[in-house]
C-alpha cells in the first residue's frame, strides 16, 4: 500500500501526510509549490516531548518522496504513476480556492476541472484501490434559507438551484462530483467525495477564509482579530486534524456504502466561536463586521453518514480551538528559540 497526496503540503494536505506518517503508511507528497519544512514541522511539534515517536516519524519522513506537480498537466500526472507504480490510494486535495478562481477563471478551470479529470483517469489507468477527493459544503449553495428550517442539518442528498449559489468554486465542486459518479458507473472505480465545512486550525496561509486560522491563532499570540461578518453569523466548523483523520479512514475502508459524505462539525455563531476562544485566552481581543450579516455558506450539515461509515466523531469545538492555540504558541516558541 502506498498513498499519493496531492496538495500534500497545503493546509489540509500536510495534516493528511502527518496522519499517514503516524500510521507508518508510505506516501508520495505532491504539490505545485512544496512547503516541505512546514509539513515536517507539524509532525515534529506534535511529538516534541516524545523522543521515541519523533524517531519513528523521522524514519517515515526520510522515506517520503516529495515532488512538484501541476495536476492540470496530464503528462506530469501520468509520470507520477509511472515513477511510483506501487501507488494504490490517492487523496486529492490540489485545488484553487475561491478567491484564486475568481481572479483567474482560466487557471481555475485548468486546475479544478481538468486537474480533477486527470486524477480520475489515473484511477482507471492504474487500477487504484481508492480515490478520495475534497468536495465542499459550498455545493449546497450560499444561504441556508434554501432548505427552509434554520435548524435543519443539510444531508448529502440535498441540493439547491444555481440561483442560490454564490461561489464559482462550489459549482466546480458540483461538476467534480457529477463527473466522478460517471467514472464510477462506467469504469467501475472506487471514488468518494467529502464535503468539509469551514476547516479551522493553525497554519492556513492562503485563500479567502484566512480568518478560519486567525480567529484563534491571533489571540493565542496576543494579536487582535477582526472577523469579516457579524457576531450572529452562523457557520459549521471542524478542526483540521479531524478532517485529515476522516480522509484517511475513508480511503482505507475496504468497501464504502456511499459516494458523498458530509464531514460535519459544530454549528455556532461567530460570537459563540469567540466566546470559546475567550474561555481559553481570557484577554482575547476581537471585533466583528456588523455590516455583513452572514457568510455565504450554509449553517448546519448532517454528518451521521460519515460517522457511521468510519466510526469516528470529531472532537468538541473547545478541544479543537485549544489544540490550535497550543500549536500556534508552540510554533512561535520554536521560531523565537
N, C-alpha and C positions, 0 to 999 in steps of 0.2 A: 504494500500500500504506500502510495506517495501522493501528496496534495500539491496542487498549484493554487496559489492565492494571488489573484490579480488585484491591483490596487493594494498590494500587500504591505506597503509602508505608510498607508493612509491612516486616518483616524480610527476607523473600524478594522481595517485590514491588519494593522500592526497588532491589535489585540487578538485577532484570529490566529495570527502566526505564533504569538506567545502561547496561546491556548494549545496549539499543536505541539510546540516545544515541550510544554508541560506533560503532554501525553506521550512524548517521545515518538511522534509520528513524523517521518521525513517530509520536508516541504521545500518547494521551489517558490521563491518570493519574487513576484514580478510587479513592476511599477514603471510608469512613464518617467517619473522623477524619483529615484530611490532616496529614501531617508533611512539608511541602514542603522546609523548610530542611534537615532530616535527609537527605532523598534527594539534594538538591543537594550536601551536604557529602561524601557518599560519593564522588561523581564528582570533586569538586574536590580532595579529599585524595589520591585515587588518582593524579592527574596534577599534583600541586602543583609539581613541578620541570620541567614541560614546558609552556612558555608557548603553543606552537602548539596543542597538544592542548587546553589549557584554553580557548583562544579558540574552538576548534571545538565543544567541549562547551557553552560558554556560549551559543553560537548555537542549539544544539539545545534547551537549557533554555528560552531565550526564546520558542521556537516551540511549546513544550509547553503543552497545556491541562490544568489541574488542577481536578477537580470533586469536590464532595461527593456521595457516592452510598450509599444503603442498598439493597443488592441484593435485599432481601426486599420492597421496594416496586416492584411491577411497572410502575407508571406512571413512576417515576423512571428505571428501567432503560430503558424504551422511549424516553423523552425523550432519553437519551444518544445513541441511534442516529438519532433524528430531527435532533438538533443536529449530529451528526457523521456524515452519511450515507456518508462515504468510509471508514469503519472496515471493514477487511477481515479482521482477525485479532483474536482475544481470548485473553489468558492470564488465567485466572480463579483468583484467589488469595484473594478475600474470603471469610473463613470464621472461625467462632468456634472457639477452641481447646478442648481437653478440659475444663479447669477451668471455663471460661465456660459450656460446655454443661451441665455437672453443676450449676452454680449456678442456671441458668435454662433449663429444658428447652424452654419455650415459645419463648423468644427464639432458642435454639439451633436448633430446628426451623425457625423462620422464616427465619433467615439461611442455614443449612446445607442445608436441603431445598428450601424454596420459592425461596430465592435462586438455587440451582443450576438449578432448573427455569426460572426467569425467563431466565437466561442461555441455556439450551438453546433456549428459544423464540425468542430473538433470532437465534440462528444460523440457524434456519429462516426466520423472517420477513424477515430482511435478507440472506439468502443469503451468509453469511460463508464465507470460504475455509477457515478452520480455527479451532477452539477447542481449546486445551489447558488442562486443569484439574488442580489438585493433588489427588490422592488421597493415600494414606498407606500406610506399611508396617503400620500398625495393622489393616488389613483382614485380615492374616494371623493375628491373634489375639495373645494375651498371653504365650505361652510357646512357645519353640522346640521343646520336647519333643513338641508336637503333630505334628511332622514326623519324629519318630524320631531319626535320627543327628544328634548335636550339631554335626557338621561339615558337614551338608548346607546348601547355599545355596538358600534358597527361591526358586522360579521363579514366573512370572506365572500359571501355571495352577493353582498350589497353593491350597488353601483348608482351613479347619478348621470345626468346628461352633461354634454360638453359645455353647456351654458353655465353649469355650476363649477366649472374648473377655472383655476387662475394660472397654475404653473404649466408651462410647456413641458417641463421636466416630468410632471406627473402623467401627462398624456403619453409621453415617450415610454414611461414605465408600463402603461396600459398596453401599448403595442408590443413591448418586450414580452409581456405575459401572453398575449394573444399568439405571437409567433412561437413562443416556447411550447404552447399546447399543440400547435400544428406539428412541431417536431415530435412531440410525444406520441401523437396519434398516427403519424405517417412513418416514423422511423423507429418507434418502439424504445426510445431512450428514457433514462430516468433523470428528470429535471424537476426542481422545486423552486418556488419563489417565496421569499419572506418580505413582509411589508412593515418595516420599522416605523415607529412614530418619531418624535424628537429624541435623538440619542445624545445623552449628556455624558460628560466626563472631561478629564483634563487632557489638553493636547490638541484640540481642534485648531487647525491652522489656516483654513480657508473656507470659503462658502458663505452663504447668506445667513447662516444661523450660528455665527461665532458666539452669540450670546448664550448658546447652549453649553458653552465652556465657561464664559466669563461670569455667569451668574453666581458660580461658587468659587472658581479659581481666583477671581479678583478679590473678593472678601478674604479668602484664605491668605492672600499675600498683602493684605492691608490696603487694597485699592478699591475705589468706588466703582459700582457697576450701574449702567443705565440700560434698562430693558426697553426695547422699541415698541412697546404696546402697553395697554392699560393693566392695572392691577387685577381687573376682573377677567382678563383673557384666559380662557381655559384651554389647556392642551394636555396631551398624553406624553409622558416622559419615561424613558427607560435607560438604565445605566449601560455604558458601552461594553463592559466586561460580560454582562449578561447577554447582550446581543451576540458577542463572539461565541459564548457557550452555546447559544441556540443554533447558530450557523453550523458549528462543528458537530453537534449532536444530530442535527437533521441530515448532514452529509454522511454521517457514519451509520445511521439506522438502515438496516438491510432492505427493508421494504417500507414504503410510505402509503398512507391511506388517502392522501390528498395532494393537490398540486400547490395551492397557495395557502399561506399561513400569516396571520397577524402576529407580530411579536408581543403585542400587549404593552403593559406599562401602567403608570399611575396617572389618573386624570385629576389635575389640580389647577387652580387659578394661579396666576403669576404671584399674587400676594401670598397664597399658601406656600408656594415654592420658596419664596424669600423668607417666610417665617421658619421654614425648615432649615434654611441656611443660618438664620439668626440663632436657632436653637443650638448650633454648633459653634458659630462665630458671633457672639453677642454684640460686638461692635461693628458688625457689617453695615456698610453704607451703600444704599441703593436708591434708585428712583425709577419711575415708570413714565412712559409717554402716554398720557391720558387722551391725547388727540387721536390715537389709534386704538379703537375699541377692542380689536381682537386680531389674532394671526389668521392667515388664510389657510387654516388647517382644521381638520375635524377635532372634536373634543374627547371622544372616547372610542376605544376599539376593543372588541372581544377577543381574548387570546386562549379560550378554552381548547380550541382545536390543537394548537401547538403544544400546550401544556400536557394534553393527553397523549400526543404523539411522541414526545421526547422525555416526558417525566421530569420536567424542570419548571420551576416557578421563579421569576425574577425577584431579587431582593427588594426590601422596602425602600421607599424614597429616601428616608432618613439614612439608611445604611449606605445607599449609593452615593448620596451627597457627602457623607462622612468619608467614604473611600476616595472620592475625588479631591476633597480638601486635604486629606493626608498625603495623597500622591503629589499634589501641587506643592505642598510645603516641603516634602522630601526632595523633590526635584530642585526647588530653589536652594535648599541647603547644600545640595551637591554642586550647584552652579557657583555658590559663594565660597565653597570649601577651597 
